[in-house]
Amino acid sequence: MTNPAGLPRHPLLEWVWDALDSAAFARAFTLAVFGSIALSFAIQRTAGVTAYATIVAGLCAVGIAILVRRRHELVLMRLVPSTLVLFLVWLLATAVWSTEPPRTLVGWLVLAGPAFLAIVVAHVRDTLQTMRALGDTLRALLSLSLALEILSGILLDIPIRFLGIQGNIALGGPVQGIFGTRNMLGFVAVIALITFVIEWRTRSIPRGLAIFSLMLGGLLAILSASPTVFVLALAVALATGALALVRHAPAAQRRTLQIALLALLVFGGTIAYFFRNAIVALLNAGSDFATRAELWDTILIYVRFRPIQGWGWFGPWPTSEFPFASINIITNESHATALNAYFDVLLQSGWVGFLLFAGMCALAVVRSWLVASKRRSVLYAWTPLILVTLLVDSMFESFTLSGFGWLLLVVCVVRAGLSRSWRDGIRSAAPTNPLPMSQQ
């Protein structure tokens, strides 16, 4: 057996080369990516950081092979949204003025690895296939979380400390599952519920499995006792209602309706800001909010020293480095993040990085929202609703800047860019050679 150059090929290499282009391999790769990144906490606690880094590096190597195999299907200009490229380039540039350049480079690689995996997934799987793979992954991980919580809190009645499971399920929570914290479990449960509902609405899974999935996600969302779950659920419900209103409106009225909804969003955000104390009291999250408010006020002090460029990108805080150590000393806490993705970006990459991040997210939301408002299938609501969840959660946690949250954010940004991009206008405006009549 020879290749086009006349050189012999090994049958095993031929099989691998063909497999890289198959739908089954693409699905397996997507499941491996979602599963590995979602299990990052558990993997690092059981096998160590090196093992997790090796898994991500191995998946990246496979991803490169997939892109090389499918290179004829890809368009270079549409491979990565320019907003994502600019954001990552700026974060890399912060190593120049960082207080610890080697750690900044490591922090950038920790961000770049999952971003690359997300790009590959977004190109080898369409929206339905991506959603199905995520649904299968979260069903398995939430089931495992519930099983371990029952084992810890009911059957053995002892905590599983190396996984961070406290065994409080018999008390009604809070539970953490395999995700480390109750807030992370609540965040994952909300993402899962959105995915499960759209799976059910698109009839992608049997009705019995859909009911089980919804009950599983809802139960763990409640047991997590995370104060952010209610906020996320409310935000998703409002976004779903607004999107349904736009989808059912006459085409001639959609533009006016979209502008009205945007104005209502700005007005609602302003009201929420001025009545934030009452809202916090209603959510019974006063102590959590007070902790966050003190942390954010302290962060703003250090932002003023380097407002444009930031202190250098680290991702999760190296608590021994300046200014993170000083912030923790002032707040008398041991924070590993800013508990807010926007404040984290602002502190570490300055206003330039903040504007690039905000622009990337806003453009992805607008693109995916416009596509979902025009397409008939409810499937297209998945991307904007996931983005709404990620961006609202970013006001209370920094999950979207690392691990599973960052992976989902990049998947949605790339999917939104593929579905609606300014590059389409360039390509459609480019002159083309008409086919001969015999080939039309």
ABEGO torsion letter per residue (X at the ends): XBBAAGBBBBAAAAAAAAAAABAAAAAAAAAAAAAAAAAAAAAAAAAEAAAAAAAAAAAAAAAAAAAAAAAAABBAAAABBAAAAAAAAAAAAAAAABABAAAAAAAAAAAAAAAAAAAAAAAABBAAAAAAAAAAAAAAAAAAAAAAAAAAAAAAGBBBAAAGBAGAAAAGOBBAEAAGBAAAAAAAAAAAAAAAAAAAAAGABBAAAAAAAAAAAAAAAAAAGBAAAAAAAAAAAAAAAAAAAAAABBAAAAAAAAAAAAAAAAAAAAAAAAAAAAAAAAAGAAAAAAAAAAAAAAAAAAAAABAAAEAEBAEBBBAABOAAAAAAAAAGBBBABAGBAAAAAAAAAEAAAAAAAAAAAAAAAAAAAAAAAABABAAAAAAAAAAAAAAAAAAABAAAABEAAAAAAAAAAAAAAAABBAAAAAAAABBBBBBBAAAX
